[in-house]
Amino acid sequence: MGHNLFILSPFLQPSDIIMANNLPNQQQQNLPQPDFVVVRSHLDGLATQLPLFANIPAAQQDGTQQILAQLGIINGRLDTIHGRLDTIDGRLDTVDGRLDTIHGRLDTIDGRLDTIDGRLDTVDGRLDTIHGRLDTIDGRLDAVEIRLTAIEIRAENERYRKQNAHLLASDRQSILHPLLDIRTGAPIENCPRTTDEISSLSGPDASAILNAFNIIPPPRVRDRRERVREELSGF
């Protein structure tokens, strides 16, 4: 729109137009911009004053008539510029209206995004609560599993204990079945297989076997051996 004004203006030199057109876009944007309100005011004043030149007495001369004719042409061009400025104003008003509409829509989008963010925060909070409850459930399931495992191990040891008691009832030299460590479920390491091995257990070995049953070893080695015999055979 700035270039159209340069072409229509009768006061602008061609060299000025060429120089303005040859400037890069960024430099053109940095040039001082016209104030359309001031331009309109001056054009209105000029359009009002130009017809008054005909009232000058010297206007009856031929040379003056030619000047007035040129001024009339200029006045027509000024009217054209005035009309184009009105068109520009109308278009700018339309652009302003569209920008207002865009801003309104953006505000609506921002509001909806804020609502979505709020709902997502709520969902995150609920998920955190669910995760916490699941962790609690996992912990309780682990505890239950540990208890079930301990119960199974004790039941297995009770079965082996009865089997060993039955063997010893018929033969004191029978080979005993090793019992399980209630902490791991594995067979007790260095578990004695006969009554003679029970009688010859060292203090540390007897203590280790009792620890596998989660039993506090007695102070005397003799009492430890007796406690091991009770756990292995039930008597």
C-alpha positions as CSV (number, residue, x, y, z in Angstrom):
1,M,0.0,0.0,0.0
2,G,2.9,2.3,0.7
3,H,4.2,1.9,-2.9
4,N,0.7,2.8,-4.4
5,L,0.8,6.1,-2.5
6,F,4.3,6.9,-4.0
7,I,3.0,6.3,-7.6
8,L,-0.2,8.4,-7.1
9,S,1.5,11.3,-5.4
10,P,2.2,14.2,-7.7
11,F,4.8,15.5,-5.3
12,L,7.1,12.4,-5.3
13,Q,10.1,12.3,-7.6
14,P,10.6,9.1,-9.7
15,S,14.1,8.7,-8.2
16,D,12.5,8.5,-4.7
17,I,10.2,5.7,-5.9
18,I,13.1,3.8,-7.4
19,M,15.1,4.1,-4.2
20,A,12.2,3.0,-2.0
21,N,11.5,0.0,-4.2
22,N,15.1,-1.1,-4.3
23,L,15.4,-1.3,-0.5
24,P,15.3,-4.7,1.1
25,N,12.0,-5.7,2.9
26,Q,13.5,-5.4,6.3
27,Q,14.8,-1.9,5.6
28,Q,11.5,-0.8,4.1
29,Q,9.8,-2.0,7.3
30,N,12.2,0.2,9.3
31,L,11.5,3.3,7.3
32,P,9.2,6.0,8.9
33,Q,5.6,5.1,8.1
34,P,3.0,7.7,6.9
35,D,0.3,9.0,9.3
36,F,-2.9,8.6,7.4
37,V,-4.8,10.9,9.7
38,V,-2.3,13.8,9.0
39,V,-2.4,13.0,5.2
40,R,-6.2,13.1,5.2
41,S,-6.2,16.4,7.1
42,H,-3.8,18.1,4.6
43,L,-5.7,16.6,1.6
44,D,-9.0,18.0,2.9
45,G,-7.4,21.5,3.3
46,L,-5.8,21.4,-0.2
47,A,-9.1,20.2,-1.8
48,T,-10.9,23.1,-0.1
49,Q,-8.3,25.8,-1.1
50,L,-7.6,24.8,-4.8
51,P,-11.0,26.0,-6.2
52,L,-10.4,29.4,-4.6
53,F,-7.5,30.0,-7.0
54,A,-10.2,30.9,-9.6
55,N,-11.1,34.0,-7.6
56,I,-7.7,35.6,-8.1
57,P,-8.0,38.5,-10.6
58,A,-4.9,37.4,-12.5
59,A,-6.7,34.1,-13.1
60,Q,-8.3,35.6,-16.3
61,Q,-4.9,35.4,-18.0
62,D,-4.2,32.4,-20.2
63,G,-1.1,31.3,-18.3
64,T,-3.0,31.4,-15.0
65,Q,-5.9,29.4,-16.6
66,Q,-3.4,26.7,-17.6
67,I,-2.1,26.6,-14.0
68,L,-5.6,26.3,-12.8
69,A,-6.2,23.5,-15.2
70,Q,-3.2,21.6,-13.8
71,L,-4.4,22.3,-10.3
72,G,-7.8,20.9,-11.2
73,I,-6.0,17.7,-12.4
74,I,-4.1,17.6,-9.2
75,N,-7.3,18.1,-7.3
76,G,-8.8,15.1,-9.1
77,R,-5.9,13.0,-8.2
78,L,-6.1,14.1,-4.6
79,D,-9.8,13.0,-4.6
80,T,-8.7,9.6,-6.0
81,I,-6.1,9.3,-3.2
82,H,-8.7,10.3,-0.7
83,G,-11.0,7.6,-2.0
84,R,-8.2,5.0,-1.8
85,L,-7.4,6.1,1.7
86,D,-11.0,5.5,2.6
87,T,-10.7,2.0,1.1
88,I,-7.5,1.4,3.1
89,D,-9.3,2.5,6.3
90,G,-12.1,0.1,5.5
91,R,-9.8,-2.8,4.9
92,L,-7.8,-2.0,8.1
93,D,-11.1,-2.0,10.0
94,T,-11.9,-5.4,8.5
95,V,-8.4,-6.7,9.5
96,D,-8.9,-5.4,13.0
97,G,-12.3,-7.2,13.2
98,R,-10.7,-10.4,12.0
99,L,-7.9,-10.0,14.5
100,D,-10.4,-9.5,17.3
101,T,-12.1,-12.7,16.2
102,I,-8.8,-14.6,16.2
103,H,-8.0,-13.3,19.6
104,G,-11.4,-14.4,20.9
105,R,-10.9,-17.9,19.5
106,L,-7.4,-18.1,20.9
107,D,-8.8,-17.1,24.3
108,T,-11.4,-19.9,24.0
109,I,-8.7,-22.4,23.1
110,D,-6.6,-21.2,26.0
111,G,-9.6,-21.7,28.3
112,R,-10.2,-25.2,27.0
113,L,-6.5,-26.1,27.3
114,D,-6.6,-24.9,30.9
115,T,-9.6,-27.1,31.6
116,I,-7.8,-30.0,30.0
117,D,-4.7,-29.3,32.1
118,G,-6.9,-29.3,35.2
119,R,-8.5,-32.6,34.4
120,L,-5.1,-34.1,33.6
121,D,-3.8,-33.0,37.0
122,T,-6.9,-34.6,38.6
123,V,-6.2,-37.8,36.6
124,D,-2.6,-37.8,37.6
125,G,-3.6,-37.4,41.3
126,R,-6.0,-40.3,41.0
127,L,-3.3,-42.4,39.3
128,D,-0.9,-41.6,42.1
129,T,-3.5,-42.7,44.6
130,I,-4.1,-45.9,42.7
131,H,-0.3,-46.6,42.4
132,G,0.0,-46.1,46.2
133,R,-2.8,-48.5,46.8
134,L,-1.3,-51.1,44.4
135,D,2.0,-50.8,46.2
136,T,0.2,-51.4,49.5
137,I,-1.5,-54.5,48.0
138,D,1.9,-55.7,46.6
139,G,3.4,-55.4,50.0
140,R,0.5,-57.3,51.6
141,L,0.7,-60.0,48.9
142,D,4.4,-60.4,49.5
143,A,3.8,-60.8,53.2
144,V,1.0,-63.3,52.6
145,E,3.3,-65.2,50.2
146,I,6.1,-65.3,52.8
147,R,3.7,-66.6,55.4
148,L,2.3,-69.2,53.0
149,T,5.8,-70.3,52.1
150,A,6.7,-70.6,55.8
151,I,3.5,-72.6,56.4
152,E,4.3,-74.9,53.5
153,I,7.9,-75.4,54.8
154,R,6.6,-76.2,58.3
155,A,4.1,-78.7,56.9
156,E,6.8,-80.3,54.8
157,N,9.1,-80.5,57.9
158,E,6.3,-82.0,59.9
159,R,5.9,-84.7,57.3
160,Y,9.6,-85.5,57.3
161,R,9.6,-85.4,61.1
162,K,6.9,-88.1,61.3
163,Q,8.7,-90.1,58.7
164,N,11.9,-90.0,60.7
165,A,10.1,-90.9,63.9
166,H,8.6,-93.9,62.2
167,L,12.0,-95.0,61.0
168,L,13.6,-94.6,64.5
169,A,10.8,-96.5,66.1
170,S,11.7,-99.6,64.2
171,D,15.5,-99.1,63.9
172,R,17.5,-96.6,65.9
173,Q,20.2,-96.6,63.2
174,S,17.9,-95.7,60.4
175,I,18.9,-93.0,57.9
176,L,17.0,-89.8,58.7
177,H,15.5,-87.5,56.1
178,P,17.0,-83.9,56.3
179,L,14.5,-81.2,57.2
180,L,14.2,-77.8,55.4
181,D,15.5,-74.4,56.5
182,I,12.3,-72.4,57.2
183,R,13.9,-69.2,56.0
184,T,14.9,-70.5,52.5
185,G,13.0,-73.7,52.0
186,A,16.3,-75.5,51.1
187,P,17.5,-78.6,52.9
188,I,19.4,-77.7,56.1
189,E,23.2,-77.8,55.4
190,N,25.1,-80.5,57.4
191,C,21.9,-81.9,58.8
192,P,22.7,-85.2,60.7
193,R,21.4,-88.4,59.0
194,T,21.6,-90.7,62.0
195,T,21.3,-90.6,65.8
196,D,25.0,-91.1,66.1
197,E,25.6,-88.0,64.0
198,I,23.2,-86.0,66.3
199,S,25.2,-87.1,69.4
200,S,28.5,-86.1,67.8
201,L,27.4,-82.6,66.6
202,S,29.7,-79.7,67.5
203,G,28.3,-76.7,69.3
204,P,28.5,-74.4,66.3
205,D,26.9,-77.0,63.9
206,A,24.1,-77.6,66.4
207,S,23.5,-73.9,66.7
208,A,23.4,-73.5,62.9
209,I,20.8,-76.2,62.6
210,L,18.6,-74.7,65.3
211,N,18.9,-71.3,63.6
212,A,17.5,-72.9,60.5
213,F,14.4,-73.8,62.5
214,N,14.4,-70.2,63.9
215,I,15.1,-71.6,67.4
216,I,17.4,-69.8,69.8
217,P,20.2,-72.3,70.7
218,P,20.5,-73.3,74.4
219,P,23.8,-72.4,76.2
220,R,25.0,-76.0,76.7
221,V,26.1,-78.1,73.7
222,R,24.3,-81.2,75.2
223,D,21.0,-79.3,75.3
224,R,21.5,-78.1,71.7
225,R,22.0,-81.7,70.5
226,E,18.9,-82.8,72.3
227,R,16.9,-79.9,70.8
228,V,18.1,-80.9,67.3
229,R,17.0,-84.6,67.9
230,E,13.6,-83.3,68.9
231,E,13.2,-81.3,65.8
232,L,14.4,-84.1,63.5
233,S,12.4,-87.0,65.0
234,G,9.7,-85.5,67.2
235,F,11.0,-87.3,70.3
